[in-house]
Amino acid sequence: MPAKIKKGDRVIITTGRDRGKKGEVMKVMAEENRALVSGVNMVKRHQKQTQKLQGGIVSKESPVHLSNLAHVDPKDGSATRIGWKVLNDGRKVRFAKKSGEVIDV
């Protein structure tokens, strides 16, 4: 089955301490069923100094399980489920079930 969440999608967090936050998917790890979402699930890590990076405590995103993500409806900005449909020109696209808007352009 094709992936319903892809890189670049706008998603909303449905559970956990970041519930309700919206962000863009930066990376999808299909094998682990996880995704990296910008600005969500931030953790602090100790960074050793290198020639390129300065040392210290840095904040970075941690992966979120795909079951805790929902697509953002393009019309009203709320959470929606995703469906598939074939357009007249033969393309198979994803659409928001709540509003019927096509997500893939």
N, C-alpha and C positions, 0 to 999 in steps of 0.2 A: 504494500500500500504506500502511495506517495506521502511524503511528510506534509503535515498540515501547518507546521511552524517552520519558517525559513529565515535565513539571514536577511535583515532589513525590515522585517515585519514589526509593526507597532503592537505591543502586548501589554496586558494589565496583570498584576499579580493577584491571585485569588485567595491565597492563604499565607499565614506566617506573619512575621513582624513587619514586613513591607507591603502588607495587603492594601490594595487600592493604588499603589504606585504604578505609573506607566513608564515604559521605556522601549528602546529599539533593540532587537536581537542582534548581537554582534557576532555570535558564533553558536552553531548547533552541534552538540556532540551526540550523534545518533546512537552510538553503541551504548552509551551510559544513560540515554533518555534525559539529557540535561541541556540547558542553553545558558549562554552568558548574556545578560541583559544590562544595558548601560545604566549606571546610576542606581542599581538595585542590588540588594544582598551584599552590601559593602562590608569588607573585613579589613582588619589592620594586620600588616605583615612587616616583620623586621627585615630590612633590605641591607645587605652588606655592600659597602662602597666598592665600586669598580671604576675603571677609567671613564666609562660612559655615564654611569648612574651615581648619584650622590647617595650616601648611606642614610639610614634613619628609619623611622616608622612610616610606611606608606599605606594608603587606602587603595584597595582594588576590588573589583567585582568578583564574586564567587558564583559558580554555576547554580542554577535553579532547576528543579525537576520539571519536566514538561507538563506533568499533571497539575502543577500549580500556576500555569500560565493560561491566559485566554486572549484571543484576538480582540483588538479594539475595533468596534464598529465604525466604519468611515463616516457615517451620517451623524450619530449622536455621541460617540466617544465612550459608550458602555461596552461591557463584555459581551461577546457573541460567539456562537459556535460556527464552524466552517463546513461548507458543503462543496461538492464538485458538480460542475455541469459543463456540457459541451455546447459551445456557441455555434451559430450558423456557419461560420467560416471553418469549422472543424477543430478549433482550439479547445483544449480542456483547461478550464480555469477554476480557481477557488472563489467562492462567494460567501458573504456574511449571511447567515440564516435569519438573523433578526430583521435586517433591512432589505436584503436581496441585492446589495451592492456588490459588484465584482471587485475582488481584491487584486488579482493579477492584472496588470495592464499590458 
